Amino acid sequence: MAGGSYFAGIELGGTKSVALLAQGRQIVDLVRLPTLSPEETLGALRQQLGRWERDMGFQALGIASFGPMQLDAAQPRFGTMLDTPKPGWSGADVAGVLTAGLSCPWAIDTDVNGAALAEYRWGAGRGCDSLCYITIGTGVGGGLVIGGHPVHGAMHPEIGHLRLRRAAGDDFEGSCPFHGDCIEGLISGPALASRFGADPALIPDDDARWSYIASDLAELVSAILFTTSAQRVLVGGGIGMARAGLTRAARDLVVTRAGAYLPFLDREKADILIGLPELGDMAGPLGAIALAITAAKNAEAGAC
């Protein structure tokens, strides 16, 4: 197949985007750039793909994008951004621009489904049948892999927009333009900035208001465990990775609130079940590569 052993990946994030070239999971080249307008960002990413295609070639392309995305190939807007809180990106033809002129196989999924797939194959999910990856950053998203395959259905998982039980005494109204106090409206980066009235990175870990965030995250993790029985729940993203204590606090609350009912959950097992991504901040970019590898294998097998 053309392109030797190289695979290309694009991780399109709400704040920054990454283009990378890899051999298997070994990264050969990586370029980061801020996520600006669709025209600027997608154009720059497509130019980088063009340089790699010309100079080295690659077998397949994987695109892992923030969403929500239209991932139903039977729909006319396949590969485009659906209505999103990120200004200017609703309707952006993500796949159309990035794959224009490419002759190789390609695949597109959400950034969190990609990250979940990478952790399943190469990270904390090795040996598991099911895994959920939560990202807390510009937004809140969740990717779910079961039996080695990212979950899709009528859409893709949108766990960030669940509305769950609020912490007692928390009167923050939420910041989601669609749902107000859904999980994204309570614990995403913009929500935290609104809640604290300051950059959340500057708020110390011992600020009592973090207890509300831990409670919200615990409710989300509990909902995932009750609905999917995932064998791993990983909390990543810029905020998730920077505030490891938040995940620990949420984990303790999950055990307290749900451990008596769920037979697989106690304090010892919870340390393995609920944690941080093993691949760290490379879970997302490597998720794009995992999608590219899958696209190449499907093409070789004649799969759709």
C-alpha positions as CSV (number, residue, x, y, z in Angstrom):
1,M,0.0,0.0,0.0
2,A,1.3,3.5,-0.7
3,G,2.9,5.4,2.1
4,G,5.0,2.5,3.5
5,S,4.5,2.1,7.2
6,Y,3.4,5.7,8.0
7,F,0.0,6.8,9.3
8,A,-1.2,10.4,9.6
9,G,-3.5,11.7,12.3
10,I,-5.4,14.9,13.1
11,E,-6.6,15.7,16.5
12,L,-8.9,18.7,16.3
13,G,-9.5,20.2,19.7
14,G,-11.6,23.1,20.9
15,T,-8.5,25.1,21.9
16,K,-5.6,23.5,20.0
17,S,-5.1,21.0,17.2
18,V,-2.4,18.5,16.5
19,A,-1.2,16.9,13.2
20,L,1.1,13.9,13.5
21,L,2.8,11.3,11.5
22,A,3.6,7.9,13.0
23,Q,4.9,4.4,12.5
24,G,2.5,2.3,14.5
25,R,2.3,4.3,17.8
26,Q,5.8,5.7,17.3
27,I,5.5,9.4,16.5
28,V,7.8,10.6,13.7
29,D,6.6,14.2,13.4
30,L,4.1,16.3,15.2
31,V,2.8,19.9,14.7
32,R,0.6,21.8,17.1
33,L,-1.4,24.9,16.3
34,P,-4.2,26.9,17.9
35,T,-7.8,26.1,16.9
36,L,-9.0,29.4,15.3
37,S,-11.6,29.7,12.5
38,P,-12.5,26.6,10.4
39,E,-10.9,28.2,7.4
40,E,-7.6,28.9,9.1
41,T,-7.3,25.7,11.2
42,L,-8.5,23.1,8.6
43,G,-6.5,24.9,5.9
44,A,-3.3,24.8,7.8
45,L,-3.8,21.1,8.8
46,R,-4.6,20.1,5.2
47,Q,-1.4,21.9,4.1
48,Q,0.6,19.9,6.6
49,L,-1.0,16.6,5.4
50,G,-0.1,17.6,1.9
51,R,3.6,18.1,2.8
52,W,3.7,14.7,4.4
53,E,1.9,13.1,1.5
54,R,4.4,14.6,-0.9
55,D,7.6,14.0,1.1
56,M,7.0,10.6,2.8
57,G,3.5,9.3,2.0
58,F,1.2,7.6,4.4
59,Q,-1.2,4.6,4.3
60,A,-4.2,6.2,5.9
61,L,-5.5,9.2,7.8
62,G,-7.4,9.3,11.1
63,I,-9.4,12.4,12.2
64,A,-10.3,12.7,15.8
65,S,-12.4,15.9,16.3
66,F,-14.2,17.8,19.0
67,G,-18.0,17.7,18.4
68,P,-20.7,17.1,18.1
69,M,-20.0,15.5,14.7
70,Q,-22.2,13.8,12.0
71,L,-20.6,10.3,11.9
72,D,-23.4,8.5,10.0
73,A,-21.9,7.9,6.6
74,A,-25.3,7.5,5.1
75,Q,-26.1,11.2,5.9
76,P,-25.4,14.0,3.5
77,R,-23.5,16.0,6.2
78,F,-21.2,13.1,7.1
79,G,-18.0,14.4,8.5
80,T,-19.3,17.9,9.3
81,M,-19.7,19.6,12.6
82,L,-23.2,19.8,14.1
83,D,-24.4,22.7,16.2
84,T,-21.6,23.4,18.7
85,P,-20.9,26.0,21.3
86,K,-17.6,26.9,19.7
87,P,-18.3,30.1,17.6
88,G,-18.0,29.7,13.9
89,W,-17.6,25.9,13.8
90,S,-21.2,24.8,13.4
91,G,-21.5,23.2,9.9
92,A,-17.8,23.1,9.3
93,D,-16.9,20.5,6.7
94,V,-14.1,18.9,8.8
95,A,-13.7,15.6,6.8
96,G,-14.3,17.3,3.4
97,V,-11.5,19.8,3.8
98,L,-9.0,17.4,5.4
99,T,-9.4,14.6,3.0
100,A,-9.8,16.7,-0.2
101,G,-7.5,15.2,-2.9
102,L,-6.3,12.3,-0.7
103,S,-6.3,8.8,-2.3
104,C,-5.7,6.9,0.9
105,P,-8.3,5.4,3.3
106,W,-9.5,7.6,6.1
107,A,-11.7,7.5,9.2
108,I,-13.3,10.1,11.4
109,D,-14.6,10.0,14.9
110,T,-14.8,12.2,18.0
111,D,-11.6,13.1,19.8
112,V,-12.8,11.3,22.9
113,N,-13.7,8.1,21.1
114,G,-10.2,8.3,19.5
115,A,-8.6,8.8,22.9
116,A,-10.6,5.9,24.3
117,L,-9.5,3.6,21.5
118,A,-5.8,4.6,22.0
119,E,-6.0,3.9,25.7
120,Y,-7.8,0.6,25.0
121,R,-5.0,-0.6,22.6
122,W,-1.9,0.9,24.1
123,G,-2.7,2.4,27.5
124,A,-4.7,1.9,30.7
125,G,-7.3,-0.2,28.9
126,R,-5.1,-3.0,27.8
127,G,-6.7,-6.4,28.6
128,C,-10.1,-4.8,29.1
129,D,-13.2,-5.3,27.0
130,S,-14.7,-1.9,27.8
131,L,-13.4,1.6,28.6
132,C,-14.8,5.1,28.9
133,Y,-12.5,8.1,28.4
134,I,-13.8,11.4,29.9
135,T,-12.1,14.7,28.8
136,I,-12.5,17.9,30.9
137,G,-11.2,20.9,29.0
138,T,-12.9,23.5,26.8
139,G,-15.8,21.1,26.9
140,V,-16.7,17.8,28.6
141,G,-16.9,14.7,26.4
142,G,-16.9,11.0,26.8
143,G,-15.6,8.3,24.4
144,L,-16.8,4.7,24.9
145,V,-15.1,1.6,23.5
146,I,-16.7,-1.8,23.8
147,G,-15.1,-5.0,22.4
148,G,-12.5,-2.9,20.6
149,H,-14.9,-0.7,18.8
150,P,-15.9,3.0,19.5
151,V,-19.6,3.2,20.3
152,H,-21.9,4.9,17.7
153,G,-25.6,4.8,17.3
154,A,-28.1,7.4,16.4
155,M,-25.1,9.7,17.1
156,H,-22.1,9.3,19.3
157,P,-21.9,9.5,23.1
158,E,-22.6,13.0,24.5
159,I,-22.1,12.4,28.2
160,G,-21.0,16.0,28.7
161,H,-24.6,17.1,28.3
162,L,-26.1,14.8,30.9
163,R,-28.0,16.6,33.7
164,L,-27.3,14.9,37.0
165,R,-27.8,15.3,40.7
166,R,-26.3,18.6,41.9
167,A,-24.2,18.9,45.0
168,A,-26.1,20.3,48.0
169,G,-25.5,24.0,48.4
170,D,-24.2,24.6,44.9
171,D,-26.2,27.4,43.4
172,F,-24.0,27.9,40.2
173,E,-26.5,28.1,37.4
174,G,-24.3,26.6,34.7
175,S,-22.8,28.0,31.5
176,C,-23.9,25.6,28.7
177,P,-25.8,27.6,26.1
178,F,-27.9,24.5,25.3
179,H,-28.6,23.0,28.7
180,G,-27.5,25.3,31.4
181,D,-26.3,23.1,34.3
182,C,-25.5,19.9,32.4
183,I,-22.1,18.4,33.3
184,E,-20.3,20.5,30.6
185,G,-22.0,23.6,31.9
186,L,-20.8,22.9,35.4
187,I,-17.2,21.6,35.1
188,S,-15.7,22.5,31.7
189,G,-13.0,25.1,31.5
190,P,-15.4,28.0,30.6
191,A,-17.8,26.9,33.3
192,L,-15.1,26.9,35.9
193,A,-13.9,30.3,34.9
194,S,-17.4,31.6,35.2
195,R,-17.9,29.8,38.5
196,F,-14.7,31.1,40.1
197,G,-14.6,34.4,38.4
198,A,-11.0,33.8,37.5
199,D,-8.7,31.4,35.6
200,P,-9.3,28.0,37.3
201,A,-5.6,27.2,37.0
202,L,-5.0,29.9,39.6
203,I,-7.5,28.5,42.1
204,P,-5.7,26.4,44.8
205,D,-6.6,22.8,45.3
206,D,-7.8,23.5,48.9
207,D,-10.5,26.0,47.7
208,A,-13.8,24.6,49.1
209,R,-15.5,25.2,45.8
210,W,-13.6,22.3,44.2
211,S,-15.7,20.0,46.3
212,Y,-18.7,20.9,44.1
213,I,-16.7,19.9,41.0
214,A,-15.6,16.6,42.6
215,S,-19.3,15.9,43.4
216,D,-20.3,16.6,39.8
217,L,-17.6,14.4,38.4
218,A,-18.5,11.6,40.8
219,E,-22.1,11.8,39.6
220,L,-20.9,11.5,36.0
221,V,-18.6,8.6,36.7
222,S,-21.4,6.8,38.6
223,A,-23.8,7.3,35.7
224,I,-21.3,5.8,33.3
225,L,-20.7,2.8,35.6
226,F,-24.4,2.2,36.1
227,T,-25.2,2.5,32.4
228,T,-22.2,0.8,30.7
229,S,-20.4,-1.3,33.4
230,A,-17.1,0.0,31.8
231,Q,-14.1,-1.8,33.2
232,R,-12.0,1.5,33.1
233,V,-13.1,5.1,33.5
234,L,-10.3,7.5,32.7
235,V,-10.4,11.2,33.3
236,G,-8.2,13.3,30.9
237,G,-8.2,16.6,29.1
238,G,-6.4,19.7,30.2
239,I,-8.2,20.1,33.5
240,G,-8.5,16.4,34.2
241,M,-4.8,15.9,33.8
242,A,-3.8,19.1,35.7
243,R,-6.1,18.3,38.7
244,A,-5.3,14.7,39.6
245,G,-6.7,15.4,43.0
246,L,-10.0,16.1,41.5
247,T,-10.2,12.6,40.1
248,R,-9.1,11.1,43.5
249,A,-11.8,13.0,45.3
250,A,-14.5,12.0,42.8
251,R,-13.3,8.4,43.0
252,D,-13.8,8.4,46.8
253,L,-17.3,9.8,46.4
254,V,-18.2,7.2,43.8
255,V,-17.2,4.4,46.2
256,T,-19.2,6.0,49.0
257,R,-22.3,6.6,46.8
258,A,-22.3,3.5,44.6
259,G,-20.0,0.9,46.1
260,A,-22.7,-0.7,48.3
261,Y,-24.7,-1.5,45.2
262,L,-22.1,-2.3,42.5
263,P,-20.4,-5.6,43.4
264,F,-17.3,-4.8,41.4
265,L,-16.6,-1.5,43.2
266,D,-14.7,-1.1,46.4
267,R,-11.9,1.2,47.5
268,E,-9.1,-1.2,46.4
269,K,-10.7,-1.9,43.0
270,A,-11.7,1.7,42.5
271,D,-8.0,2.7,42.3
272,I,-7.7,0.6,39.1
273,L,-11.2,1.2,37.8
274,I,-11.2,5.0,37.9
275,G,-8.0,6.9,37.1
276,L,-5.9,9.0,34.7
277,P,-5.0,8.1,31.1
278,E,-1.8,6.1,30.9
279,L,-1.0,7.9,27.6
280,G,-1.4,11.3,29.3
281,D,-2.0,14.2,26.9
282,M,-1.0,12.0,24.0
283,A,-4.1,9.9,24.2
284,G,-6.0,12.2,21.8
285,P,-3.3,12.4,19.1
286,L,-2.6,8.7,19.3
287,G,-6.3,8.2,19.0
288,A,-6.2,9.7,15.6
289,I,-3.4,7.3,14.7
290,A,-5.5,4.4,16.0
291,L,-8.3,5.5,13.7
292,A,-5.9,5.6,10.8
293,I,-4.6,2.1,11.5
294,T,-8.2,0.9,11.6
295,A,-9.0,2.6,8.3
296,A,-6.1,0.9,6.6
297,K,-7.0,-2.5,8.0
298,N,-10.6,-2.1,6.9
299,A,-9.5,-1.1,3.4
300,E,-7.3,-4.2,3.2
301,A,-10.1,-6.4,4.3
302,G,-12.6,-4.7,1.9
303,A,-14.7,-3.5,4.8
304,C,-16.8,-0.3,4.7
